[in-house]
Amino acid sequence: MSTIEPSSSIRSFYRRRGKVRPSKLDAYDRLYPVLGVDRQQPPPLPEIFGRTAPVVLEIGSGMGDATVAMAAADPDRDYLAVEVHVPGIANLMMRAEEHELTNLRVFEGDAVSLARSCLPADTLDAIHVFFPDPWPKARHHKRRLISPENVALLRSRLRRGGAFHLATDWEHYAESMLEVLDADPGLSNAHDGFAPRPDWRPVTKFERRGIAEGRQIFDLEFVRPEQPLSLGILAHGPQTLVPSRCRRRAARDLRVLCDHSQLGGDRRHGQARDDRTGARHRRQLLQRHGQGLQLLRGFVDAVGRQ
Ligand SMILES: C[S@@+](CC[C@H](N)C(=O)[O-])C[C@H]1O[C@@H](n2cnc3c(N)ncnc32)[C@H](O)[C@@H]1O
């Protein structure tokens, strides 16, 4: 059993002040021992659910109504909701009890700490992040849950072929999510840009509020591909494997990488560049595509031999 490490000082949530209603506190005390997951030492997933089934991690389940509806409609998968807001957790557990759900459990705490210390790699069938706190002020952007570091961590917990579903009503955050997820070397966008709204995603309070205040809703769906991504596959792989926007970017990166490295390829492009800028650019590209580099070398060698 692993132990939860403390959250980092930069948290994606704030503890809301205000009294918790006694009925919610009673429900929390009565139901957490039944439907809640140990806050210090979460047991392995099959032990939590009493079976081995695909697991969906719902980060920031809020009041939990949407999570309960999804779990009720999807009995073959297990849902692990993670939330820090006690009244929301109490509400979720009351609804889960009403529906007699056996495939929904809740962890009270920070989803990032849980993923880092207690969820094994290559495990989750899907991760949901619906309407995360937007942190709209520029000085708070560092608190956004969808950051390159958190995405790399969460992606590593997805099984190969697993999906990352997100939604937000904040355009700036939506653009930032798209950029961060697109740049992650181990994820591939399942759509060209934003995704259509999935018909299985229930409307939540936050979505309703966003619409009422005139904001647009943005959905995103990324997958962790069955095969590790490589520039070669991305640039020249079958059309169905990766969307064209990804392929175009990979083809461009591939050309630049070839120019600025000893990998071979057309060097004319690189000669026009200042050497230092070239080296910096190449470093960025290697970071972005690090895990595909070995495949890239093989790919370039093979092209060179043709
Ligand atoms: C804006 S609410 C959205 C709730 C719900 N998904 C919905 O659409 O109604 C975001 C929720 O995420 C929770 N949250 C933010 N960061 C979290 C973290 N690192 N771990 C767990 N919950 C988190 C907050 O407490 C808050 O309840």
PDBQT file of the ligand as one rigid body, heavy atoms in Angstrom, charges set to zero:
ROOT
HETATM    1  C1  LIG A 401     -15.228  24.282 -11.085  1.00  0.00    +0.000 C 
HETATM    2  S1  LIG A 401     -15.463  22.823 -10.180  1.00  0.00    +0.000 S 
HETATM    3  C2  LIG A 401     -16.158  21.698 -11.373  1.00  0.00    +0.000 C 
HETATM    4  C3  LIG A 401     -16.825  20.529 -10.746  1.00  0.00    +0.000 C 
HETATM    5  C4  LIG A 401     -17.455  19.513 -11.689  1.00  0.00    +0.000 C 
HETATM    6  N1  LIG A 401     -16.484  18.848 -12.519  1.00  0.00    +0.000 N 
HETATM    7  C5  LIG A 401     -18.532  20.151 -12.518  1.00  0.00    +0.000 C 
HETATM    8  O1  LIG A 401     -18.355  20.276 -13.743  1.00  0.00    +0.000 OA
HETATM    9  O2  LIG A 401     -19.556  20.527 -11.953  1.00  0.00    +0.000 OA
HETATM   10  C6  LIG A 401     -13.797  22.203 -10.049  1.00  0.00    +0.000 C 
HETATM   11  C7  LIG A 401     -13.627  21.251  -8.883  1.00  0.00    +0.000 C 
HETATM   12  O3  LIG A 401     -12.345  20.679  -8.944  1.00  0.00    +0.000 OA
HETATM   13  C8  LIG A 401     -11.877  20.495  -7.614  1.00  0.00    +0.000 C 
HETATM   14  N2  LIG A 401     -10.409  20.389  -7.702  1.00  0.00    +0.000 N 
HETATM   15  C9  LIG A 401      -9.554  21.306  -8.193  1.00  0.00    +0.000 A 
HETATM   16  N3  LIG A 401      -8.298  20.854  -8.147  1.00  0.00    +0.000 NA
HETATM   17  C10 LIG A 401      -8.358  19.595  -7.619  1.00  0.00    +0.000 A 
HETATM   18  C11 LIG A 401      -7.382  18.618  -7.305  1.00  0.00    +0.000 A 
HETATM   19  N4  LIG A 401      -6.088  18.831  -7.560  1.00  0.00    +0.000 N 
HETATM   20  N5  LIG A 401      -7.786  17.460  -6.779  1.00  0.00    +0.000 NA
HETATM   21  C12 LIG A 401      -9.102  17.240  -6.527  1.00  0.00    +0.000 A 
HETATM   22  N6  LIG A 401     -10.078  18.127  -6.802  1.00  0.00    +0.000 NA
HETATM   23  C13 LIG A 401      -9.712  19.295  -7.335  1.00  0.00    +0.000 A 
HETATM   24  C14 LIG A 401     -12.390  21.719  -6.875  1.00  0.00    +0.000 C 
HETATM   25  O4  LIG A 401     -12.517  21.490  -5.488  1.00  0.00    +0.000 OA
HETATM   26  C15 LIG A 401     -13.753  21.935  -7.530  1.00  0.00    +0.000 C 
HETATM   27  O5  LIG A 401     -14.795  21.321  -6.805  1.00  0.00    +0.000 OA
ENDROOT
TORSDOF 0
